[in-house]
Every structure is written in structure tokens, then in C-alpha cells.
Amino acid sequence: MTTRRLEGRKVALAVVGLVAMLAFDYSPVLRGELLAGRDVFRIFFPDSAFLLESLRTGELPLWTPYMRLGQPFAATLYSQVFYPPRWVAVLVSGHIVSMTVMHIAHAALAAMGVFLLARRLRASWPASLVAGAMFGLSPMMTDLGIQQNVVDAAAWSGFILLAAYDLALQPGRGPLTRLAIFSTLSLFAGSPETTLWQGIVAVLVAGFVGATRSPGATRTPEGQVASPDGSGTLRDAVASRDASAQATQQASSHPPITTPRPTASSQVAAALDSEAHVASSTTTEPEQALHATAAAPRSTRASRSGLRSRVRAVAVIVGGFILSAVLASVVLLPTAEFALNSLRAQGGWSEQLAWSVSWPQVLSSVWPLADWPRDRYWGKDQWFILNLFLGTLPCTLAIIGGLHGPRRARPFLIGALALVLLSLGRHFPPAAWVLQSVPPFSLFRYPAKYFVGTAFCLSVLAAFGLDALGRLARKLPPSRVKAAVAFVLMGAAIAASGPLVRMLPMRASAEAGAPWVPFALGLAVVTVLLLPWSFARPRRVRHGLAALAVLELAAAHSLLGVPRYTPWEALKQPFSLRAFLPEPFQGRISADIEGPEDPTRVGITNTIERSLDRLIPNRFVEERLPALEGYGAPEPLRSDVFHLAGERGAYDLAGVTHYIRKGPPPFEDLELLHQAEDGTTLSRSRTALPRAFLVQRARVVSDEEALEAVLDEDHPFREIAFLATGEPLDQPECAGGSVRIEKSTAQHLELDVSACDDSYLVVSDSYYPGWRATVDGKDIPIHRANHALRAVRLTPGAHRVHFDYVPTSFRLGLALSLLGWAGLGFVWLRARRRA
């Protein structure tokens, strides 16, 4: 069979195995169930619905009018406005099904990327398959379907590191282009912490790879880099020669086995080693001293050259990530602006350490259920990743790969250690200091996100570990007696695991998962010892251990039962309260967005199935109903004291005409329109102000005074605008003024206004930089009024007032992105023409 045909069969088998594993892991999807837990129904369903609406109308969704009286949309990275796979999935499968489609596709992409990276790092086929399955198809990745943006960004990790490895090894336009594009896609996916740890690992790879490509270095036939003085990888060649010699000796003791033919690299290494041995044995002591004196400058020069090579490689990788930031400026600059205008910009923001991984949770990546029961929802344990299990055997292989793998495994070992320490957050003081004090780490929350990077590094190390055990199989002869002893010891360890765990300070459920560890490791040992001796024994050991590792991951999916799925029939039910709302809907609604403080103590509920009828927490977006509240980070400035004030004054000022509550209406004078069987009520208010109104009096006050006026039971904001900037106004109230909305879209508001005197036009939409106002075609300043709203000054008479969202951050970011993409395209076309 030709090499090409053999490779084709391997690829076909790998694809079939990937599809089979996906079908097994996501078998509930084949039964008509979908991912809908946690942020999927809270954030991603509503965001996808608004994105789909915008794509169909041809409007770029920079601003959403439905949440928190309006807020930036594209500037929330997890909205994935500029992420092409999100567009395709939403347009093809709709806003609900698309989330499951996206997750499965990106899980497959993650597995494929790590597989290709492992192959590029010269891991064997079975070792690469284990690496891909450990990262893309582990219970941890499957359960992360409830955090879709993290999965989408992490899916590009293998491709990013593959491009970084090639770029550090041989700088060129091709690897640089791939690194920039894949990193940009990771940024567009909406998890900047993920892109951050991808960059850290890429820099580590560059630091180690760069040291092997010093000037004058040559490549051996096996792809190793050999320096002129015979240092570095020449030792690897000598080790390869020694391994070949040992294999030959073993083969001589087993006549049926054919001795392998020495490779060209081993012959060269043997010759060089022999020459060096002869030279050292025939020279005199003065000659040897002279040689040592001459070798010292060469060693110093090589060291300096290696350091320069490392610096160049790291600089090139950093340049590639800087280029990706330029390409993604269209979203990064608006995101930075939103962060500066959010609660995170206020002094005292201290959520960086929320949901830090605890030590028992680190153990649970190897030992299933070692972290259960967990602490309260916002306690010592993190709840961002519900299952951190990566497999006992795969993690053991990763440890072996880190300790006995080649030099190219070191950056992944360092990356795994660094990222797991970062994920510990508050449980490891140095990491807590970094996360709270060192930018850009201090800009993010939930250290648990860095554990995904740990899983990625461990998956690559597992490939090296499997190949290391394959090499060990040459020295370890099979033995049925030893296999029987190992089997008995495995049984004894399983029997003793329960009592032993009860003696240790471990959590209650750790006892239930304890037998898993000796069972998985025992089967691996028995498999290695039972495989018969032959020339193909190392390959058979690799295949056997790879099969066990994949089977363990499959069993973990079946036994651990993650994640939770929801039937499609329940998700596609229409909004039952629509008949009780006016059409078209001109007001605003108020909904319960705050769930229980600790949802883990509530028990099983039908929250997901009933979330649309309750419009929680953001599902009012799917019904195109503007709301006072909203859910999701970052939270706009003043949203904690204005939007969530819970006072009647804030509701009336915001124009809230309808209230949906799980329970009775919040105020006694509200008119009850409907009460569902589960107690959900829909009520109507008669005291809400219109979206836009005129006042003839205005005062310039502090934020505290403005908020006090908003919450005042006398509602002074009905006659007075409390301004943060602008000019005071004190005119008698006049009759005859009117405001009519002519046109309203997500990013445009057109009003026909008739002012009976000098007035301020107050619009109960969020004040935010980037909004531009014109009166009769002339630009006028927008003032922040009533703590969080907008107002413009008008003279008496009829006016046409326009509000348009044209943020400078977006225009500047778009210009930088277009410039970057144009430059990248020019370089690529030029390279093709030269080729």
C-alpha cells in the first residue's frame, strides 16, 4: 500500500472516529434536545435573535434599544457581531438551534486543531488523536456549551499555536498571516481572556523554538535542528542512536523479530559520536586543554546567538498578536469605550477573583466528583465550569509527557503550570496579586477561564506522554504473570479506595469517584503488559492506550451526565402573554432579571422552559419589547442605582407601562391583566411618562442630587430636568407643546417637536457617548439628564430632532481594521505573484 493511500485511510478513520465521538457525546441532540442552560437562554438566545433581526434588515447592530433603556451591542464581545460563524449559524438554523450547532461545530474544530498541532510537533497518529479528543471532546468542553463564547474562542487554540510554531521556526508571510487571522477570529469570538492565554502559550513556544534555530543551524533528515558545534539536538540524535542500539540488542534475543534499519540521522550521530570519542581518547592533556579553551568562545557565541534567536522569535509572535488586535479594532475600540463607561471603571471594582478554581476542583480534573458537593454559588468554589474532568488516563499521560517528553514539550508544561496557578485566583496569593494588579489580567473576572488553557496544554502533553510510553514498550517485555498481578492490585486498590478516602479530608462525593482512578490506570497497565512482543509492539501500545483514553472520555460523558439539555418542543413555544400587550407596543416593560442568589440550592425547576413567558432575564429582546432592566456584563455606569433602583419614580421616568413578575404586581395601583397558573402576573401602569417629553425648567445638579430627585416620591422630574451639564432654565409651565415619534430604529430616533417656550426635550433613553443630536439639521449638544437619560435644549416653535448613534470608537476601529486587512491582503497577493 502506498504512503499516500495509507495516510488517506488514517485521515478517513480519524474523521469517522470524530463523527462517532461527537454523535455519542451529543446524543441528546439526536433525540431533539438542545443546549439551553445558564447563559445560553439568558444571553445567547436574545443576542442571537437581535443579531438575526439586524442581519435581515441590513443594519449593523451597534446599539440595542431593548436592554437597560438602550446600550451598546457590538461592544459586548460575546455578542459576536463580527464573528462569521455566528452569522452563518444564526441565518441557517435560527436563534435557538444555532447555539447547539455552534457548540458542536466548535468542539469538533477544537479537537481538529489540537490534533494538527500535535502532528506538527511530530507526535504519532494515535497520540495526536488522544490530544484532540482530550481537549475538544472532554466532559469539560462539552459542559462549557453553556459558555459559548469561551468554547468558540478556545476552538482556535490549536490553529493559533500551529501558526505560532511555524512562525517561530521559520518566519514568513504565510505563518504570520495565519497567526493574525486565527487570533482575530479568537477575539471576534468574544472571550478576550482566552485570546490572552493563547498568546501566553504562543510566546512560550516561540521562546523554546527560537533557541533551536540559531544562525548556521541545519536540519537533520528527521526535521531536528542541529547546530554546527554539535550541541542541542545532536544529543537527541545520539539518544536516538542509543535507543536504536537497545532495540537491536533486544531484537537479537528474539530471533523472529527483524532488526530495524538505522536511519540516516542515527548514522550521522553515531559517526560524529565515534569521531568525538576517538579524538578525546588520542589527544594529550595539553591538547585537550587547548581544545577546551577554543571551545569556550564558540559556546559563548552560540549562547548569545540562541538568545538573539529567542528574542526575535518572541518579537515576531508578539507582532502577530498585535496585528490581530489591529484587525479586530472594529470591535476592540468600542469594547474599550464601553468598559470605561461601565461599573468596572468605577473605583473599588473587585470581581477579578470571583469564581476562582479551588484545589479540590483542580483534583477533579483527574479524579471525578472530587469537588462535590461544592460551596455556595458565589463562595470558595467556581461555578463557571460545572465539570472539570479531563480523564484520569489522559491526565496521567500528560504528566508523563511533561516529565519525559522532548524539549518541544516544555512550553506546554510551563503553560499548564502557569495557567492552573492563575485559575486558582484567590486560593493562590501570587495569582491573586497578578489578577488584581497587573493589566490586562486585572480587566477580567472569573479566573476559572484560564483553566481551559490548562486543559489545552495538558492535551498536547498527553500526546508526548503516549509516545513516551510507546518508546518504553521496547524496554518493557510483555508478561502475563505481571499482568495478572497488576489486575489483582487494581482490584485491591478499587476495594480499598472507599475506606481510604473516608480517612482523608476530602469531600463527600470523592468516595464515589475514587474507584475510577485505579480502574483507569490499572487497565492501562494491564494492556501494556498483555500486548505480545513484536517489532510493532510500540505501535500497538500506543494504539491500545489511545483506545483506552478515548473510551474513558466516552464513559465519563455517559456517567457524569453533562450538560443539561432542554427539549426543542419546550423551547419553540410562543410567548403566551403577547395577546395581552398592545400592538404596536410603544411603552417599556419591567421584568424579573435577578434569579435566586444561590440557584444551586433551589433544586430542579422549569425556569428555562418558562423563561420566555416570564421574559427573564433578557428574553424580552426576542419579543422586541424594550425593557428597563438587562442582564450581562459589562454593566453600564449608573445601572446599579438607576435601572435596578426598584422605586416607582425610576419606573415612571423610564416609561415602564407593563410589569411582569413571578408573583403579585409590585405596586398596588397597577392593573392586573393576566395571571398564569404558575403565579406569573402581567400588570399595567397608568402613570408612566412617554418616551420623550418637554419641560420648561432645568437645574444643573450633582449625580447624587439627580438620583435623589428620581427616587423622590413627589416625582419632581415631571416638571424639572436635573442636568449634569448645560444651562439652567426657569420658565413657567406652558400648554401646547407636543412630541411625536416619526421614526425609531435601533440606532436612529426622529422626533417631530412643537415647543411652546424655551424647553428641554427629555428622552428616556440611556445617555452614552457616540450619540449625535441635530435640531433642524444643526448639531446640538446632548446633556445627561435625570441621572442617566438624554436631554437637548430647544427654542420655541416646531422642530425636527434627530438622534443618531455614530460612535467615534467604531469609526476609528473600522478604519484601523480595514487598513490592517487591506495591508494583509496586499502582502498575500504580492507573495502569490512572486510564487
C-alpha positions, 0 to 999 in steps of 0.5 A: 500500500502506498504512503499516500493511500495509507495516510488517506485511510488514517485521515478517513478513520480519524474523521469517522472516529470524530463523527462517532465521538461527537454523535455519542457525546451529543446524543441528546441532540439526536433525540431533539434536545438542545443546549439551553442552560445558564447563559445560553437562554439568558444571553445567547438566545436574545443576542442571537435573535437581535443579531438575526433581526439586524442581519435581515434588515441590513443594519449593523447592530451597534446599539440595542434599544431593548436592554437597560433603556438602550446600550451598546451591542457590538461592544459586548464581545460575546455578542459576536457581531463580527464573528462569521460563524455566528452569522452563518449559524444564526441565518441557517438554523435560527436563534435557538438551534444555532447555539447547539450547532455552534457548540458542536461545530466548535468542539469538533474544530477544537479537537481538529486543531489540537490534533494538527498541532500535535502532528506538527510537533511530530507526535504519532497518529494515535497520540495526536488523536488522544490530544484532540479528543482530550481537549475538544471532546472532554466532559469539560468542553462539552459542559462549557456549551453553556459558555459559548463564547469561551468554547468558540474562542478556545476552538482556535487554540490549536490553529493559533499555536500551529501558526505560532510554531511555524512562525517561530521556526521559520518566519514568513508571510504565510505563518504570520498571516495565519497567526493574525487571522486565527487570533482575530477570529479568537477575539471576534469570538468574544472571550478576550481572556482566552485570546490572552492565554493563547498568546501566553502559550504562543510566546512560550513556544516561540521562546523554546523554538527560537533557541533551536534555530540559531544562525548556521543551524541545519536540519537533520533528515528527521526535521531536528535542528542541529547546530554546527558545534554539535550541541542541542539536538545532536544529543537527541540524535545520539539518544536516538542512536542509543535507543536504536542500539537497545532495540537491536540488542533486544531484537537479537534475543528474539530471533523472529523479530527483524532488526530495524534499519538505522536511519540516516540521522542515527548514522550521522550521530553515531559517526560524529559520536565515534569521531568525538570519542576517538579524538578525546581518547588520542589527544594529550592533556595539553591538547585537550586543554587547548581544545577546551579553551577554543571551545569556550568562545564558540559556546559563548557565541552560540549562547548569545546567538540562541538568545538573539534567536529567542528574542526575535522569535518572541518579537515576531509572535508578539507582532502577530498578536498585535496585528490581530488586535489591529484587525479586530479594532472594529470591535476592540475600540468600542469594547474599550469605550464601553468598559470605561463607561461601565461599573468596572471603571468605577473605583473599588471594582473587585470581581477579578477573583470571583469564581476562582478554581479551588484545589479540590476542583483542580483534583477533579480534573483527574479524579471525578466528583472530587469537588462535590458537593461544592460551596455556595454559588458565589463562595470558595468554589467556581461555578463557571465550569460545572465539570472539570474532568479531563480523564484520569488516563489522559491526565496521567499521560500528560504528566508523563509527557511533561516529565519525559517528553522532548524539549518541544514539550516544555512550553506546554508544561510551563503553560499548564503550570502557569495557567492552573496557578492563575485559575486558582485566583484567590486560593493562590496569593501570587495569582491573586496579586497578578489578577488584581494588579497587573493589566490586562489580567486585572480587566477580567473576572472569573479566573476559572477561564484560564483553566481551559488553557490548562486543559489545552496544554495538558492535551498536547502533553498527553500526546508526548506522554503516549509516545513516551510510553510507546518508546518504553514498550521496547524496554518493557517485555510483555508478561502475563504473570505481571499482568495478572498481578497488576489486575489483582492490585487494581482490584485491591486498590478499587476495594480499598479506595472507599475506606481510604478516602473516608480517612482523608479530608476530602469531600463527600462525593470523592468516595464515589469517584475514587474507584475510577482512578485505579480502574483507569490506570490499572487497565492501562497497565494491564494492556501494556503488559498483555500486548505480545512482543513484536517489532510493532509492539510500540505501535500497538501500545500506543494504539491500545492506550489511545483506545483506552483514553478515548473510551474513558472520555466516552464513559465519563460523558455517559456517567457524569451526565453533562450538560443539561439539555432542554427539549426543542418542543419546550423551547419553540413555544410562543410567548403566551402573554403577547395577546395581552400587550398592545400592538404596536407596543410603544411603552417599556416593560419591567421584568424579573432579571435577578434569579435566586442568589444561590440557584444551586440550592433551589433544586430542579425547576422549569425556569428555562422552559418558562423563561420566555413567558416570564421574559427573564432575564433578557428574553424580552429582546426576542419579543422586541419589547424594550425593557428597563432592566438587562442582564450581562456584563459589562454593566453600564455606569449608573445601572446599579442605582438607576435601572435596578433602583426598584422605586416607582419614580425610576419606573415612571421616568423610564416609561415602564407601562407593563410589569411582569413578575413571578408573583403579585404586581409590585405596586398596588395601583397597577392593573392586573391583566393576566395571571398564569397558573404558575403565579406569573402576573402581567400588570399595567401602569397608568402613570408612566411618562412617554418616551420623550417629553418637554419641560420648561425648567432645568437645574444643573445638579450633582449625580447624587442630587439627580438620583435623589430627585428620581427616587423622590416620591413627589416625582419632581422630574415631571416638571424639572430636568436635573442636568449634569451639564448645560444651562439652567432654565426657569420658565413657567409651565406652558400648554401646547407643546407636543412630541411625536415619534416619526421614526425609531430604529435601533440606532436612529430616533426622529422626533417631530417637536412643537415647543411652546417656550424655551424647553428641554426635550427629555428622552428616556433613553440611556445617555452614552457617548457616540450619540449625535443630536441635530435640531433642524439639521444643526448639531446640538449638544446632548446633556445627561439628564435625570441621572442617566437619560438624554436631554437637548435644549430647544427654542420655541416653535416646531422642530425636527430632532434627530438622534443618531448613534455614530460612535467615534470608537467604531469609526476609528476601529473600522478604519484601523481594521480595514487598513490592517486587512487591506495591508494583509491582503496586499502582502498575500497577493504580492507573495502569490505573484512572486510564487 
